[in-house]
Amino acid sequence: MTAAPTAEPDEGTHPHTAGEFLTIGEMTRRTGVAASALHFYENLGLIASTRTPGNQRRYPRHMLRRVSLISVAKRLGIPLADVQSAFADVPLTETPTHADWQRASRRWKRELEKRREGIERLERELTGCIGCGCLSMKACGLLNPGDELANQGVGPQRLRGEDED
């Protein structure tokens, strides 16, 4: 975004308004996210800022929600690519509506459900593998399903270097 904010924010001496812009310092204080991370998120297109005539970043107030959701995703181990996907239809240049956030929420929920199902499947497979005690790479359905590695030759196929014959 290249448009300059209409007014400089007053460092906490007046009530906040919906159209207010926040300095990078205010964003870091409010969200707990480092300025370098805000720059990184901006480079990825996850958040946006405007620039003052002095080339200082100013963030629309609605970016607080986006940054907070990114922080939650990070704590949960959700990749930023998944956050980008969830935010794909949430506008950057104007305050998102309730409907915008609901669409993003549904998309994100579907992704989280897929992730949960994958983790539960892995948990079942690991429990069976650890519990059986066979340590057999031939019979193991988790590490060598259908004994696929037998076609690659004898020995520890997974431990060999890529450049070895």
N, C-alpha and C positions, 0 to 999 in steps of 0.2 A: 504494500500500500504506500502511496506517495503523498497523500493529502496530509497537511499539517493539522494538528488539533486546533479546535476553535478557541480554547482557553487553556492557560497553564493551570495545572492543579495546585491548589494551595495546600501545603504540607500539613493536612489534618486540622485546619482551623475552621472548616465549615462542613456542614453535612454533605455527604456524597450525593451526586445526582447521576441519573442513568447515563447521560452522555459524557460524563467525566472521563478524562484520560489520566492514567496512573504512570508515575515514573518507574523506571526499572527498580529503583530502591524500594518503592512502595510495593511493587509486585513481589520482590523477594521477601520483604517483611510479612506480607499477607499470606503468601503461599509456602514459605520455607524453602523455595527452590532457588538455587544459586543463579546469579546473573548469567554465568556461562551456559548453564542448562537452558535458560530462557532463550539465549542466542541460538543454541543448537536446535531447540524446538521450532524456533522461527525459521531457521534454515531448512528444516524438514517440511515446513508448511503447516505445522500443527497449530501454531498461533501466529498472530500478526500484530505489527505495531505501525505507528505513523512516526514521522520525524518532524522535529521542530526546525525552525530556521537555523538553529545552531547544531543541527544533525543529532539531537538527542532523541532516543526512543521514548515514545509514549504509547501505552497500551490502553485500548478501550476497556472499560470496566468489566465487560462481559468476558474478557480473557481470563479473569480469575477462575471461573468455573472450568474452563478448558484446562488450565494449568493444574487445578486441583484434581481433575479426573485423570490427567496424565500421571500425576504423583501416585494416585491410588493404583493405577494400572502397573506402574513401576514396582510398587510394594508387593503386588500380587504376581509379579514375574511375567506380565503380559508384554509381549514385544511391541515396540513403537509402531511397527508395520500394522499390527492389529488395531492399534489406537487410530492410526491414519485411516484405516478402512472404516472403522466405526464412525469417525468424524467426517467422512467423505461428503455427506450431504448437509452438514451443519455449517451455516454461513460463517465466514471469517470477518466480513466487512460490515456486518450489522448484527445487532443483538439477536441471537437465535430465539425462535418461538418455542413454546411448550411442545408443539408438534414436531419441530426439528429435533429436540432432545429425545422425544419418545421414539422416533424412528431410529436414532442412533442407539438408544437403549435396547430396542428389540434386536438390532443387528449385533450389538455387543453380547447380548444374552445368548443368541444362537452360537456365537463363537465360543463363549464360555462353556456352554453345554457340550459342544464338541470336545473341548479341552478336558472337561470333567470326565466324559466317557472314555477318552484316551487314557487318562490317568487311572481310572478304575480298571480298565482292561490291563494295563501294565501292572497294576497292583495284583490282580488275579494271577497273571502269568508269573510274576516274580514270586508270589507266595507258593505257587505250584512248583516252580523251579527250585527255590531254596528249600522247600519242604521235602522234595523227593530225595535230595542228597545224591543223586546219581552222578553228577558232574560230567555227564556224557554230552559231548558236542554233537554226537550222531543222533541221539534221541531227543535232544532239547528242542522243543517247539518254539522257544523264545529266541535263542541265539542262532539256531540253525534249522529253521523250519523245513521239513521235508528232506533233511540231510542234503541241502543244496550245495554245501561246501565240498561234498565228496566228489563232485564233478571237477573241482579245481585241483585235485591231486592229493597226495598224502601229506601228513604233517599239519602243523598249526597254521592253517591258511590265514586266519585273522591276525596272527602275530607277525607274519612275514612282511617285509618291506615291499612297497609298490614296485621298486625297481629290481627286485630279485626275481630270478627265473626258477 
